[in-house]
Amino acid sequence: QVQLVESGGGLVQPGGFLSLSCAASGSISGIVTMGWYRQAPGKRRELAASSTRGGVPSSADPAKGRFTISRDNAKNTVHLQMNSLKPEDTAVYYCKVRKLVTDYWGQGTQVTVSS
């Protein structure tokens, strides 16, 4: 089993920034990708950004140019720096890691972008 602990999130004004962090523990060998998904009210959960073990990032179009994902394999952590936040970025953000063929999810952290 893999346990994920998320931190960060909160309330920020449009144009502001937030940083999310996720730490993995437990049976962590074999983790391939680490990333962040988000789910807005009434919408499907969607990819925000993810990183392979080698540090190759990928992100959804809404996040491109604004969100930066970074990963520390030695500490088993993944971070999401979110800049120029918009009200439509409001969602619950979930950390997800893939170990072999199994996905593990964090409990989610709320990000609210509002004036």
ABEGO torsion letter per residue (X at the ends): XBBBBBBEEEBBBBGBBBBBBBBBBEBABGBABBBBBBBBBGBBBBBABBBBAAGBBBBBAAABGABBBBBBAAAGBBBBBBBGBBAAABBBBBBBBBBEABBBBBAEBBBBBBX
